[in-house]
Amino acid sequence: MTPSSTFEQDENGGVVWIPEGTTFGFDDLVFYRGKGQVPFSDVAGRIDLVLTGPHATAAIPRELQPFLEPTLIEREQHDFSDMTTSDLCKRWAEVDERVVYVEFPHHRMLFDPNRDWPQDPEAGLRGFFDRQDAQARGEKVGFNGVDAIRPTSFSGVPFLRRPSDDAHWRALMGTIDDLGSRGARVYATIRDQVVTTVFDAKCARLHALDMDAVSVADFNSARMLHVQCVHDTMNATVGEGGAVDRDKPRSEWLPRIVSLGNRGDARGEPRPPAGGGRLPWIDVPIIDGPQFRSLQRALAIAFEVPPPDVEAELALNTPYLGAFECQAMGRMLRSLEAQGVVRHTSDENVLRIRTGAYQAEFRRETLLGERNTAYLRRPGSDWPATDEVNHTDLTARLRHAYDILRRWDFDVPPSSAYVAPMFR
């Protein structure tokens, strides 16, 4: 891999670093068409899709170097990230003027935004190491609640070394706290700011919308706001010699293209408890079923998936339901949607903004492309450069899917019945 000009790498196949002292701001984390030419406030009203990349950065802050396992290699570092989504989302935002992308700036090992912020980061990290010890003794343990800072990858690759004494703990936690204030907290603030800025701008745009000149697609777009939390997962994990060739059990495999999660069932509808009672708040769908199924159908059309293969290639809530970040975004959008009732300047119409959030877990092999997938299944320490031809094709299809949604307004027919509508 050739690191970005903003990153450092001391040797080929070595860890990729964020330069020491780096502090992130809005312009570092937010990407949209026209960036650098027009301020975001000028384009916010046209946005109907906010992409987030909570695991899109593989680079690690240089400040953590004294605390990392010295044997860590680039391939292990990148495997424990969703860095392939970074290029995908930036390209998508560039080709679609209605999309904005917000990227988490640090490696996910450090205050993972898909986990709740830990009340006591040090206690959580100590708890992780304690559970790891119990696991090594043969006990069955889980790491929920203690892995916002995760010292070991899901493949068992060690990243952070366990501190040897209290002084080492103080040094590590002081560094982590400082980095969190310059990265993770900034990301969360900016992500939420982008969503609310877009929502307010859409309300203003709806009020003044020229109903005589607006196209059907623009009218539907003006009344829609989605947040897609973008991830990727490979159907294999990293093993001996850096080869990503340890296939997971088939029950954990992703569909060929993407798994979409809204906390619902295989149709995107609620999953009420078998024993009765209230639907748990955590399982209230974060985008309603009709919107969700229309999104699935639009993707099937854009990716030319035959109707019998839709579930195998574009699954809903299998194997992932949607984790912390998309749940938080869903709650935010539900609150905003109640206020998105806008009186048109003509005083003849009241218009509403329909919202929804969901998690998109792309199959990493699909994002990598065949050549790069084959490369990673062989031993090595480095990570291949982006397959630009593949990503260009994927982003064109993703944009096409959302263009279909914009034209059909959440009433997309099954792919077998789809005929491209004629709109001005």
N, C-alpha and C positions, 0 to 999 in steps of 0.2 A: 504493500500500500504506500502511496505517496501522501504524507500527511498534509492537511490543509495548511496554508501559510500561517494560520493562527495557532497551529500546534507545533510541538517539538518531538523529535524522535532521535535518540542518540545512536541507534544502529538499526539496520534492517531486521525486522522481526521483533524488535524490542518494544517496550511500552511506549504508547503515544501519550504525550503530556500536554496539559494546558499550562502555558508559561506562568511562573510564579508571580503572584501579585495581581492576577487578572480579576477584575470586577466587571460584572455584566450589567447591561442596561437594556432599555427597550429596543434600540436599534440592533443589538446583538442577538436578540431572541425572536424578533418578529419579522416575518417575510411575507411580502405581498407584491402583486404586479404593480410596477411603478415606484417601488421603494427607491429612495434616493432622488427621485424626481418630484414626487408630491408627498405631503405629509399624510400620515395614516388617517387623520380626521377627515381628509377630503375624500377618501375612498370607502370609509367605514359603512356608509349607508347602502352601498351596493353589495356588501358581503352577505352571503347566506350559509356559508360553511366555514366553521373555525376548526382547523386541525391542530391537535396537540401532539407533541412528541416527547412523552415522559421518559422514554428510555433510548432516545435517538442519538445521544452522545456517548461515544465509547471512551473519549479522552479522559484522563485522570489528572487532577490538579497536581502540579509539581511539588506542592507543599507536603503531599502525602508520601513522597518517595521514601523518606526514612522509616515509614511504618509498613511498607508493602513487603510481601514475600519477594526476595531477590530473584527467584526463578520464573516469575511471571512473564509470559510472552504475549506479543500482540494478538495472536489468534485466540488465546484464552480470554484476553481482555475484551476483544470484540464479540466473541461468542456470547459473553455475559452482558449483552446489550442488544438494542434493536437498531443498530447504527445504519442498517440498510434502508430504514425508513426515512432517514434524514434527507438523503438525496431525492427520494421519491416525493416527499412532501414539499420540498423546495421547488422542484420542477412543477408539481401540481399547482402550487400557488402562482408560479410564473405564467403558466399557460391558461389559467382560469381567473379572470378578474374578480370573480365572486368568492374567491377563497383566500383566507389568511392562515398562516401557519405560525405556531408558537412552539419553540424548542427548548427543552430542559438543557442547561448548559454543562452539566457535570455527568459523570458516569453514575449509573443507578445505584452503585454501592453506597453512595453518599446521600442520605435523605431522599430515598426513593419517593417520587411524587405520587406513585400508585399505592402508597401506604399512608396511613394517618400520621401526622407529625407526632413524634414520640414526646410524651410529657417529660421523660427523663432519659435523654439519649444514652448516657453512660450505663444506666441500669439496664436498658434494652440491649446494649451491646454485650455487657457482661452476661445477661441472661442467654443471649445467643450462644456464647462460648460454653456456658454451663450445659445447655441442651445438646450442644455438639458432643460434649464429653459423655453425656448420658446415651446418646446415639451410638457412640463408639463402644459403649459397654453392652450394646445389644438391646437397649430399651427403645420402645416406639415413641418417638417425640415428633412434635410439629414446631414450626417456627413462627406461626402467626402471632402478631403482636410484638415481636422482638426483632424484626428484620427490616425496619426502616433504614437502618445502617446495617448492611449485610457484608460480613467479612469473607464469606465463602460463596462461590457460585452454586447454582442448582446442580451443576455437574460435579460438585465437590472440589473445585479448584480453589485453593486458598488465595485470598487477596491481601487482607489485613492480617498482620501478625498479632497474636495476643500479647498485650503489654506484660512485661515481666515484673514490674513493681509499680508503686503508686506514682512515682515521678513520671514514669513512662505513660501511665494512664492519663495524668494531668496534661502532659504534652500532646498526646493524641487527641484528647477531647477538646483541648483548647484550639487545636488546628481544625478539627471537624466543625466546631461551633463557628469559628471565623469563616470557614468556607461556606457553611450553610447560609450565613448572613449575606454573602456575596454572590450566591448562586441559587440555592433552592428557594429561599424566601423571596428573592427577586422574581424568580420564575412564577411562583404562585400568585404574587401580586399582579404581575404583568398579564398573566393568562386571564385572571378574573377581570382585569381592567379592559382587556381587549373585548371580552364578551359583553360587558356592560356598555362600552363605547359603541360597539356595533349595534346593540339592541336600541340604544337611545337614538342613534343616527337613523336606524330603520323606522322608528316611530316618526321622526321628523320628515323622512322621505315619504312615508305613507300619507301624511297629512297633506303634502303638497303635490302628490303624484298627478301627472297629466293623464287623465283617464282616456282622453281622446287619442293620444299618441303612443301610449305604452303598449308593448307587445304582450302576448299571453305569457310568454316565458318570463319577461321582466316583471309582470304583475304578480305571478306566482312566487318568483324569487323574492320580491319585496315583502311578501307575507310569510317567509320561511326563515328559520334560523336553526341550524344543526351544529352540534359540537361532536366531532369524531376524534376519539382518543386512539392514536395509531400505534400499533405494536407489530412485531413479527416474532415468530417462533419456528425453529427448525425441528424436523421430525427425528433428528439425531443430536447427540451431545458430543462434546469434545473428549477424546480419549488419549491413548498412547501416542507420543510423538506429535501431538497437536492435531491429529486427524479427527475431523468431526464426522465420525462414522459409527458411533455407538447408537444404533437405532433404538428409539423409544418403543414401548409396547404399542401395538396398533390402536389400542383404545385411547391413546393420548395423541394420536396423529391429527394434524389439522386437515381440513378439506383442501382441495388443490389450490384454491385461490385465497379464500378468507373465511374466518369465523366471525360473525357479527353478534355482539352481546348487548342485550337491553334488560337483563335480569329476568326475562320471561321464559316461556317454554319454546318449543321448536317452531311455533308460529308467531312468537313475539308477544303472546298473551300472558296474563298473570298466572302464577303458579301458587294457588291457595294451599294452605297447609292441609294435609290429609286428615288431621284431627279436628278441623274446624277452627274457629277463632279468626282474629284479624290477620290480614296479609301483613307479614313483617315489613316495616318501612323500608328495609334494605332491599326487599324484593318487589317493590312497586316499580313497574317498568318505566325506564327513563326516556323512552320514546314509545308512543302508542303503537299497537299492533298493525293497524292499517298503513301508517307511514313506514313502519319497519319492513313489512312485506313488499310494499311498493319499491323500497330501496333495493331489496333482494332481487326483485324482478328487473329493475333498471340495470343492475349489475349483470344479471344473466344475459340481457340483451347486448350490453356493451362488450361483454367478454364472449359472446356467441356460445353460451352454454345451452345445450339442448334441454328441454323441459324435464326429461327423466333424470338428468344428471345434476339438477340444481342443488338438491340437498347434499350431494357428495362434494360439490365444488364451492358452494356458497351457503354454508350452514348457519342457522340461527341458534345461538346459545349452546352450541356444541363445538368444542369441549369447554368453552369459557363463557361465563354469564356476564362478565363485565365487573371490573374491580374498582378500587377506591376512587380513582380520579374521575372516571365517567359517572360514577354514582354522585359525586360531589357536583359535577357539572349538570347532571340531570336535576338535582335539587335546586340549583341556582336558576336553571331555565324554567322550571315549574313556577318558581316565585315570580320571575320576570314575565312569563306568559300571562299571568293574571293581570298584569299592568299593560300588556301590549294591545290595548283596545283603543283605537285611534279614530277620532272624528275627522273625516276628510274636509279639506278647505271649502268644498262645494256645499257642505252641510247636508248633503243628500245621502252620504254613505258613512257607515261605521265599519272600519276595517280591523282585522285581527292578525296578530303574528302567531304562527303555530311553531312550536319549538320541539326539540328532541335531542337527546345525547345518546351515544352508543360507543362501544369499544369495537374496533376493527383489528383483529389478530390475523395478519397476513401470514401465509405459509412462506417462510424465508426462502426456501428453494425457488419459489416462483419469482420472488424479488431478485434473487441472486442471478438467475438464469442458469441454463444447463452447464455452461463452461465453468463458471465460478463455483457452482455446487460440486462438480467433479473435482475441481482443484482443492476445495476444502476437505473433501473426503480422503485426500492423500496427506501423509505426514508433512508437517511444515510449521513454521513459526509466524509467518506473515499472513496478511489478509489481502485478498485481491481488490483491485480497483473496481469501481462501479461499471457494470455492463450498461453503457449509455444507450445503446440501441434498445435493449430490453426495457429500461426505465422510460424511455421516450414513448414506447408503445403502451406501457402500463398507464402512464399518466394521461395519454390521449383517451384510453378506454375509461379511466376513472372520471375524467371530465365529461365524456359522453354520457356516462350513467347519470351524473347530476343534471346534465342538460335535458335528459329524458324526464327526470323528476320535475324539473322546472316547467316543462311543457305540459305534463299530465297532472300536476298538482295532487300527488299522492293517490292517484287512481290509475296506476300503471297496470295494463292488462297482462295476463300471462304471456311469456315470450313467444309462444306459438301463435298468439293472436295479434302480436304487435305489428302495426304498420306506422311508419314514421308520419306524424301529423304535419300538415301544411300550415305553418304559422308565419306571419310576417315578422 
